Amino acid sequence: MKKLLIISLLIGSVYAESDYSKNLTKHNLTIGYIDDRTGYSIFSYTNNFKQTEKNEFFFGVGTLLPIGLIGLTPTLGLQHYFWKSKISIYSAFSTQGFIHFGGYWYLPTASLALQYNLADWVQIKAGYFGGIHLGESSYEAGSDIGVFPFAGLIFRL
């Protein structure tokens, strides 16, 4: 009897988790000034490869802002919701790589943001994005630290 109860609980929890994840979106297209997930980009795409009620684990890529550089910003990170409703408060933590014609570098980031659901498929977000530049060589590491405001539209596909 005890084994049957444990097996039932395990199957139920797996089923509940899979049922919950069926209703979540996986693909996000963001347009805006700087992005909390992909950093210094205007257009970005992210994929939520693992979602729970309060967390989204993602990977993605964005376009590098035109500062005389042409390139991409691949990223991997976690977005955690403190409060999730029509107006949500969340933070995102990611590690980003910058690949451009001048070389490459890394940027661990953190952000705090508000998100307003305009519809099921589109949200508007705004907040602050911060990171520390880890350069190609050890003398560049930590050379640039900054916090910037960001705003954008998220299209959930």
C-alpha positions, -999 to +999 in steps of 0.1 A: +000+000+000+028+024+009+046+017-024+014+024-043+009+057-026+045+068-034+042+057-070+009+076-073+024+108-059+054+106-082+032+101-113+009+128-102+037+153-097+052+145-131+018+148-148+011+181-130+045+196-141+040+185-177+004+198-178+016+232-164+044+234-190+020+228-219+004+262-213+036+282-213+052+299-243+087+289-254+096+315-280+101+352-273+109+379-299+118+412-282+121+447-298+134+476-278+163+496-264+186+471-246+171+438-235+173+423-200+179+388-215+202+395-244+219+427-233+229+454-258+205+445-285+176+461-304+161+428-318+164+395-299+151+360-298+150+338-267+138+302-261+125+291-227+139+256-225+127+250-190+098+267-172+082+265-138+056+287-122+082+314-111+113+306-132+122+306-169+155+292-180+164+305-215+190+307-242+189+332-271+207+356-294+204+394-300+218+419-324+246+440-310+238+477-307+254+498-335+284+513-316+306+509-346+304+471-342+284+445-361+278+413-343+256+390-321+250+385-284+244+348-276+230+344-240+221+318-214+202+326-182+174+325-157+144+348-153+127+347-118+093+362-112+088+378-077+052+386-085+034+373-116+000+387-128-011+413-153+017+435-139+047+413-130+080+421-112+110+399-121+147+397-123+169+381-150+204+368-146+224+358-176+258+353-191+263+368-225+290+366-251+297+394-276+309+382-310+319+409-334+344+418-360+368+432-334+368+400-313+348+386-285+341+392-248+318+381-219+293+400-198+276+385-167+244+405-162+215+411-138+183+431-143+152+441-124+120+449-144+083+455-145+063+437-172+027+446-182+006+421-202-011+440-230-025+406-243-017+369-241+009+373-269+024+407-262+039+424-232+057+457-225+087+457-201+109+483-186+136+483-159+173+484-152+200+463-167+235+460-153+267+440-161+304+438-158+326+434-189+350+405-188+375+412-216+395+390-239+426+393-217+430+395-179+440+432-179+406+441-195+385+420-170+362+442-149+372+473-169+336+483-177+308+482-152+274+498-158+237+500-151+214+511-179+176+516-183+158+494-208+124+492-224+109+469-250+080+449-264+079+411-260+061+390-286+054+355-273+052+330-302 
